[in-house]
């Protein structure tokens, strides 16, 4: 799977979820009928988990690809927080405890390396890691 495929799949999943939750004929799954916590759980399960998927592949990806993923994260935050398009998104991301995409990728990679270094059999990882 290439970097572009990963980005495209994440964007496709977001738009499928977004259309199904906001389309007028699908009022049962609309955010009007979901609590903020239920909507956050759905977005976390269907969209944000895809942003975290294969972080190692996304490390070092050009900013143009990451900006597309960042727009997906912003749209997801707006959906959960019921924010308008012209509202500042930084506050919503902070309230949801979501890191921006580039920092999220670095954090997840460092977390994986850190947890693998704590294992007794990880001496080779400690020697090879440069973080």
C-alpha positions in Angstrom: 0.0 0.0 0.0 1.5 3.3 -1.0 1.2 6.6 0.8 -1.3 8.0 -1.7 -3.5 4.9 -1.3 -3.5 5.3 2.5 -4.5 8.9 2.2 -7.2 8.2 -0.4 -8.7 5.4 1.6 -8.9 7.5 4.7 -10.6 10.4 2.8 -13.0 7.9 1.2 -14.0 6.5 4.5 -14.5 10.0 5.9 -16.8 11.1 3.1 -18.8 7.9 3.2 -19.4 8.4 7.0 -20.0 12.1 6.6 -22.6 11.6 3.9 -24.4 8.9 5.8 -24.7 11.0 8.9 -25.8 14.2 7.3 -27.9 13.1 4.3 -31.6 14.2 4.8 -32.9 10.6 4.3 -30.7 9.2 7.0 -32.0 11.2 10.0 -31.6 8.2 12.3 -27.8 8.4 12.2 -27.8 12.2 12.0 -26.0 14.2 14.7 -29.3 15.7 15.6 -30.2 12.3 17.1 -26.8 11.4 18.5 -25.3 12.7 21.7 -21.9 14.4 21.4 -20.3 11.4 23.1 -22.0 8.9 20.7 -21.0 11.0 17.7 -17.4 11.2 19.0 -17.3 7.5 19.5 -18.5 6.8 15.9 -16.1 9.3 14.4 -13.2 7.9 16.5 -14.0 4.3 15.4 -14.6 5.0 11.7 -12.4 8.0 10.9 -9.8 8.8 13.5 -8.7 5.2 13.7 -7.9 5.4 10.0 -5.7 8.4 10.6 -3.7 6.3 13.1 -3.6 3.3 10.8 -0.1 2.7 9.3 1.5 5.7 10.8 4.9 4.4 9.8 3.9 4.7 6.2 2.8 8.3 6.6 5.9 9.5 8.3 7.8 11.7 5.9 4.9 12.1 3.5 4.7 15.4 1.7 2.8 18.2 3.3 0.2 18.2 0.5 -0.9 14.7 1.4 -0.9 15.4 5.1 -2.9 18.6 4.6 -5.7 16.5 3.0 -5.7 14.3 6.0 -5.7 17.4 8.3 -8.8 18.6 6.5 -10.5 15.3 7.2 -9.6 15.6 10.9 -11.0 19.2 10.9 -14.2 18.1 9.3 -14.6 15.3 11.8 -14.0 17.7 14.7 -16.6 20.1 13.3 -19.1 17.2 13.0 -18.6 16.1 16.6 -18.6 19.6 18.1 -21.4 20.9 15.7 -19.1 23.8 14.7 -19.6 25.9 11.7 -17.1 26.1 8.9 -15.8 29.5 9.9 -15.3 28.6 13.6 -11.8 28.2 14.9 -10.9 24.5 14.8 -8.0 24.6 17.2 -10.4 24.9 20.2 -12.4 21.9 19.0 -9.3 19.8 18.5 -8.1 20.8 22.0 -11.5 20.0 23.6 -11.5 16.6 21.8 -7.9 16.0 22.9 -6.8 15.3 19.2 -3.3 16.2 18.0 -2.9 17.6 14.5 -2.1 14.9 12.0 1.6 15.4 11.6 2.2 15.5 15.4 -0.2 12.5 15.8 1.9 10.5 13.4 5.1 11.3 15.3 3.5 10.6 18.6 2.2 7.2 17.6 5.6 6.1 16.2 7.4 7.3 19.3 4.9 5.5 21.5 5.4 2.3 19.6 9.2 2.5 19.9 8.9 3.4 23.5 6.7 0.5 24.4 8.9 -1.9 22.4 12.0 -0.6 24.3 10.4 -1.6 27.6 10.3 -5.2 26.7 13.2 -7.3 27.8 13.9 -8.6 24.3 14.1 -5.2 22.8 17.8 -4.4 23.2 18.3 -4.3 19.4 15.5 -1.7 19.1 17.2 0.5 21.8 20.4 0.4 19.9 18.9 1.1 16.5 16.4 3.9 17.4 17.4 7.5 16.8 14.5 9.2 18.6 
